[in-house]
Amino acid sequence: MSTLWEAMGWTCTVLLVGAYALVATRRLDARSPTYHVLNLIGAIGLAAYSLYKVAWPQLALNLFWGGVAVLGIVIAVVAARKLSAGAPEASPAFDERGVREG
């Protein structure tokens, strides 16, 4: 059973780091639902692993991380609904270097 937990812990770590790497290399948009779903799945798995290992600080971190991912998913869904309803798409307010304008 321990091997299964270890495999889950490493798999979820790869999901989190992989999602970040995809955003950092501009292969994935940080506002995309895919990014947030990868983070949510990774955070849930690592929270379960942290609970198994009785690692309370890591559990809290991953619960928080998952909460942020849920918030990102909600924001992405609301934006998609507005777009499909015919609302104009808001400008991202970031320049090509990823620096917030204004």
C-alpha positions in Angstrom: 0.0 0.0 0.0 2.9 2.4 0.7 4.1 2.1 -2.9 0.7 3.2 -4.1 0.8 6.3 -1.9 4.3 7.1 -3.0 3.3 6.8 -6.7 0.3 9.0 -6.1 2.5 11.6 -4.3 5.0 11.7 -7.1 2.4 11.8 -9.9 0.6 14.7 -8.3 3.9 16.5 -7.8 4.6 16.1 -11.5 1.1 17.5 -12.2 1.7 20.6 -10.2 5.2 21.3 -11.4 4.3 20.3 -14.9 1.4 22.8 -15.0 3.7 25.5 -13.7 6.3 24.7 -16.3 3.7 24.8 -19.1 2.7 28.3 -18.0 6.3 29.4 -17.5 7.2 28.3 -21.0 4.0 29.9 -22.4 2.7 26.6 -23.7 -0.4 27.0 -21.5 -2.3 30.2 -20.4 -2.5 30.7 -16.6 -6.1 31.7 -17.0 -7.1 28.4 -18.8 -9.3 25.9 -17.2 -6.7 23.2 -18.0 -4.1 24.9 -15.9 -6.5 25.1 -12.9 -7.7 21.5 -13.3 -4.2 20.2 -13.3 -3.5 22.2 -10.2 -6.7 21.0 -8.5 -6.0 17.3 -9.2 -2.4 17.7 -8.1 -3.5 19.5 -4.9 -6.2 17.0 -4.0 -3.8 14.1 -4.5 -1.0 15.8 -2.5 -3.4 16.7 0.2 -4.4 13.1 0.6 -0.8 12.0 0.5 0.0 14.7 3.2 -2.8 13.3 5.3 -1.4 9.8 4.9 2.0 11.0 6.0 0.5 13.2 8.8 2.3 16.2 7.4 0.0 19.1 8.5 1.8 22.0 7.0 1.9 20.3 3.6 -1.8 19.4 4.0 -2.7 23.0 4.7 -0.6 24.2 1.7 -2.3 21.8 -0.7 -5.8 22.6 0.6 -5.1 26.3 0.0 -3.6 25.5 -3.4 -6.7 23.5 -4.3 -8.9 26.3 -3.2 -7.1 28.8 -5.5 -7.5 26.3 -8.3 -11.3 26.1 -7.7 -11.4 29.9 -7.7 -9.6 29.9 -11.0 -12.0 27.3 -12.5 -15.0 29.4 -11.4 -13.5 32.6 -12.9 -12.8 30.7 -16.2 -16.3 29.3 -16.4 -17.9 32.7 -15.7 -15.7 34.3 -18.4 -16.6 31.6 -20.9 -20.3 32.0 -20.2 -20.1 35.8 -20.7 -18.2 35.3 -23.9 -20.7 32.7 -25.2 -23.6 35.2 -24.3 -22.1 37.7 -26.6 -20.3 39.9 -24.1 -17.1 41.5 -25.5 -13.9 39.9 -24.4 -12.0 42.0 -21.9 -8.4 42.8 -22.7 -6.0 40.8 -20.5 -4.3 44.0 -19.2 -0.9 42.4 -19.6 1.8 43.3 -22.1 3.7 40.7 -24.2 6.2 40.2 -21.4 3.5 39.3 -19.0 3.8 42.6 -17.1 0.5 44.1 -15.9 -0.3 47.3 -17.7 -1.3 50.5 -15.9 
